[in-house]
Amino acid sequence: MDSAEFTQAEYSDRLTAVRAAMAIAGLEVLVVSDPSNMAWITGYDGWSFYVHQAVIVGPSGAPLWWGREMDAAGALRTVWMPDDCVLGYDDTYVQNPQKHPMETLTQALAERGWQAAQVGVEMDNYYYSAKAHAVLAKDLRLQDATGLVNWQRAVKSAAEIERMRRAARIVESMHQTILDVAQPGLPKNILVAEILRSSALGAGGHWGDYPAIVPLTPSGMDATAPHLTWDDRPMQRGEAHFFEIAGVYRRYHCPQSRTLFFGEPPAQYRRAEEAVQEASEAALQQARPGNLCEDIANAFNAALNKHGFSKDSRCGYSIGLSYPPDWGERTLSLRRGDKTVLTPGMCFHFMPALWLDDGGIEITEPLLITETGVEKFCTLPGSLFVQG
Amino acid sequence: MDSAEFTQAEYSDRLTAVRAAMAIAGLEVLVVSDPSNMAWITGYDGWSFYVHQAVIVGPSGAPLWWGREMDAAGALRTVWMPDDCVLGYDDTYVQNPQKHPMETLTQALAERGWQAAQVGVEMDNYYYSAKAHAVLAKDLRLQDATGLVNWQRAVKSAAEIERMRRAARIVESMHQTILDVAQPGLPKNILVAEILRSSALGAGGHWGDYPAIVPLTPSGMDATAPHLTWDDRPMQRGEAHFFEIAGVYRRYHCPQSRTLFFGEPPAQYRRAEEAVQEASEAALQQARPGNLCEDIANAFNAALNKHGFSKDSRCGYSIGLSYPPDWGERTLSLRRGDKTVLTPGMCFHFMPALWLDDGGIEITEPLLITETGVEKFCTLPGSLFVQG
């Protein structure tokens, strides 16, 4: 079997972990709306999260997939559960102010005798709207379970790590494409076209999946703003060009950012590069089992401050299985106050980005916590890219 | 000026329309979370909707942009309002269970004397979570305003229609890429790589933006399920291959689907093609100002049924400005019961897709309601694609 396939035993382990967390939280039933959590529990994979859908974990037995009738066909083809665990609601419920799909979810729970159960919902995960909550709350006893499943995903299995490794080969290939194609005067969208192509072609014999965030590629002053997308302005000398991109293998993300200059970067950028490199080295020395997430951040910030730079935002977050709009797992953050114990199998996007007054610098690394320390998923040099 | 640019007068008209709708709904303040609505009101354009953000329309004056401090830089570079209308919250609020960004939104409203105002929120639009609502509801008088802004977007301006036309050239170019590259035995992801490349390269001298939905390209039995994404399985003879894709120019979407066969399609597909073509023609005859949305659907379904086929789902929806996860506007639907009066400037994705037991057929058209009838945005033939 392909070492990146998930066995039935792995899905069973995941379900057991979720039910253990439910027991601690006092939940009998869990309604999971986050597409990443839905996929992790059931294997479901489709671009249908723009309509209401969920996975329901009851007190026992297989989970249920619930969604639009049209998408039940996709569920039947992707989930591991028997066909009678897939429930579809009819199309008149779709984007129709006269009624709401969640009415059919309430009914599905009632039919299983769960109308009086304590039901967990992901109040601050994606795609669980305030309206969805209001409709369910009319008839059910709801309790916030935001992050409950996300936290079970923090430590990756061997098969998940294999997917991350394949994604790492893809992001390396995407960065090579950038180095091959980028040149002064090239409209940004033409470069992005080649990056997108590279992301789907894949690498190392493995195809590329779509990323949870499109390539973020700002230049110059736009690079003071981290989340602007591309247009057709030509790339210029004398500007920093950001490339925040991810390789993706079967929904597992390996994000990695680099910063490109045509010609020698200004002295300020070389100072920032040196600061980031030394602070990153100090940070990674703290990345080992038993230490805390904040140990990495504190070491990073202390070393960065010594160089006269500072960073207000977190310097990393948990990564793995993701759907748009975010490739972070929204659990662990590398920042002061995060007391989570680092554990082998945890994966992070270490993100020591600096935004300067006239641009910025992003040299980031996807990381795996190992039994003894930390491993970089990628082999790309940790420096500014300089060409021409 | 580029005829696809939005003037300050156009933004003022949009704000006036939103305030008129607010007055009818009895709202003094409106909190807009849907990224498409945020962009339509302010021009904001960034991939930051994975954290809490909003546009606030108060009783008078320019709207406010509110979001993560890191993204305020992107707002300053994209919105039309003065800099003091851009409000950022600090990074410790990001994905931190100890506190919630919406606390800072409440504070921003209070600072402007709006703490007792009737405040509209988009309870069933994307990215407004149940938790966000619960936090705001602690201190504010909230009222559901789902769709309020979306409905103002239904009739497009000349500049918006120009963006749609440019997007139409791009989707045509993407379909041409499919015809150029697709062949039996080609792994699907390699074809998708070329489609993605084509989408960003653009067409007709205009660059391509990212779509709100990735290319949906199922084959064979997977095509019975409309929203599955790609993998690396080779394309086969004797299967239907779906291509549901959109060209995008500066966030405006022109979606169009076609179905490809290698070799002569089975007789059932030719019958379905004929049924869809005749039903589409009947439908489009009803597409003119003064008629209702349901007139199109009823004419379509009646003609389709005559051919022995039926379709349970709506046969179209409003399109225009969009962000992930959906390129529909979530207002008008072409289905029985939708009594909206067709008006010049409305844009639809006419979507007469049929899903059959062993595959499906998608031959769809982006449409513009004109002063006298209807115009197809694209010139692609409305038939099955057959090759080889």
Interface residues (C-beta under 8 A of the other chain):
Chain A: D45 G46 W47 S48 F49 Y50 E69 M70 D71 A73 G74 L76 R77 T78 D90 D91 T92 V94 Q95 N96 P97 H100 V121 M123 D124 N125 Y126 Y127 Y128 S129 A130 K131 A132 H133 A134 D144 T146 G147 P187 N189 I190 V192 A193 E194 L196 R197 S198 S199 A200 L201 G202 H206 W207 G208 D209 Y210 I213 V214 L216 M221 D222 T224 A225 P226 H227 L228 T229 W230 D231 D232 D312 S313 R314 Y317 P324 P325 D326 G328 R330 S333 R335 W355
Chain B: D45 G46 W47 S48 F49 Y50 E69 M70 D71 A73 G74 L76 R77 T78 D90 D91 T92 V94 Q95 N96 P97 H100 V121 M123 D124 N125 Y126 Y127 Y128 S129 A130 K131 A132 H133 A134 D144 T146 G147 P187 N189 I190 V192 A193 E194 L196 R197 S198 S199 A200 L201 G202 H206 W207 G208 D209 Y210 I213 V214 L216 M221 D222 T224 A225 P226 H227 L228 T229 W230 D231 D232 D312 S313 R314 Y317 P324 P325 D326 G328 R330 S333 R335 W355
